[in-house]
Amino acid sequence: MKPAMMRRFYDLGNGTSIISTTDFFMPIVDNPFDFGRIAATNAISDIFAMGGKPIMAIAILGWPINTLSPDIAREVTEGGALPAVRPVSRWRADTLLTPRSRSLVSRSQA
């Protein structure tokens, strides 16, 4: 395993490891709910890509409160909660370009 990958894992010593990851890539969409949903889906997909099972998530929202209203921040966090609470058995996500909106959207399927 590459040294960078090893830092993401903490071995509990009982056959279980904790996988830790952060994701600060900003989705390119105009809808606040979709923004949060896409950002959370991207972060959670990193855990799945490493063969893990998400059991906890921490959301960090850096927000220019004098420029963007708290109501918009609330919509972002509501969208971000959706992938975290959706029951997952077989999970798949991808990103695609929609011709109608000309924006990137994330699609997930359980």
C-alpha positions in Angstrom: 0.0 0.0 0.0 1.3 3.5 -0.8 2.3 5.6 2.2 -0.4 8.2 1.5 -3.1 5.6 1.6 -1.8 4.1 4.8 -2.4 7.4 6.6 -6.1 7.1 5.9 -6.5 3.9 7.8 -6.4 3.3 11.6 -6.2 -0.3 12.5 -8.3 -1.1 15.6 -6.4 -4.4 16.0 -9.5 -6.6 15.8 -9.7 -7.0 12.1 -11.5 -3.7 11.8 -10.0 -0.4 10.6 -11.2 3.2 10.6 -11.0 4.9 7.2 -10.8 8.7 7.4 -11.1 11.0 4.4 -11.8 14.6 3.6 -13.2 16.0 0.4 -13.1 19.7 -0.5 -14.1 19.7 -4.2 -16.8 22.2 -4.8 -19.7 20.9 -7.0 -20.6 23.2 -9.9 -24.3 23.6 -9.6 -26.7 26.5 -8.8 -29.1 24.6 -6.6 -28.1 24.6 -2.9 -29.8 21.3 -2.1 -28.0 19.6 -5.0 -24.8 21.3 -4.0 -24.9 19.6 -0.6 -26.1 16.3 -2.0 -23.3 16.1 -4.6 -20.6 17.1 -2.1 -21.7 14.5 0.4 -22.1 11.8 -2.3 -18.5 12.5 -3.5 -17.1 12.2 0.0 -19.0 9.0 0.9 -18.0 7.5 -2.5 -14.3 7.7 -1.4 -15.1 5.3 1.5 -16.8 2.9 -0.8 -13.9 3.1 -3.2 -11.6 2.0 -0.4 -13.8 -1.0 0.4 -15.3 0.6 3.5 -18.7 0.9 4.9 -19.7 4.5 6.0 -20.8 4.6 9.7 -20.3 8.3 10.5 -19.8 11.6 8.6 -18.7 15.0 9.6 -19.8 18.0 7.5 -17.7 21.2 7.3 -19.4 24.2 5.8 -17.2 27.2 5.1 -19.6 30.0 4.3 -19.4 33.7 3.6 -22.4 34.6 5.8 -22.4 38.3 4.7 -22.7 37.2 1.1 -24.9 34.0 1.2 -27.9 33.8 3.5 -28.2 31.2 6.3 -31.3 29.9 4.5 -29.2 28.8 1.6 -26.7 27.2 4.0 -29.6 25.3 5.5 -30.5 24.0 2.1 -26.9 22.9 1.4 -26.8 21.0 4.7 -30.2 19.4 4.1 -28.9 18.1 0.7 -25.7 16.9 2.3 -27.7 14.9 4.9 -29.5 12.9 2.2 -26.7 10.5 1.1 -25.7 10.0 4.8 -29.1 8.8 5.9 -30.2 6.9 2.8 -30.1 3.2 3.4 -27.3 1.7 1.5 -27.0 -2.0 0.5 -25.6 -1.8 -3.0 -24.5 1.7 -3.7 -23.4 3.3 -6.9 -22.8 7.0 -7.8 -21.6 8.8 -10.9 -21.5 12.3 -12.2 -23.0 13.3 -15.5 -23.6 16.4 -17.6 -27.2 17.2 -18.2 -27.9 19.0 -21.5 -30.9 20.9 -20.2 -29.1 22.6 -17.2 -25.5 22.4 -18.5 -24.5 21.5 -15.0 -22.9 18.6 -13.3 -25.3 16.4 -11.2 -24.7 13.4 -9.1 -26.8 10.3 -9.4 -26.8 7.6 -6.7 -28.6 4.3 -6.6 -29.1 2.0 -3.7 
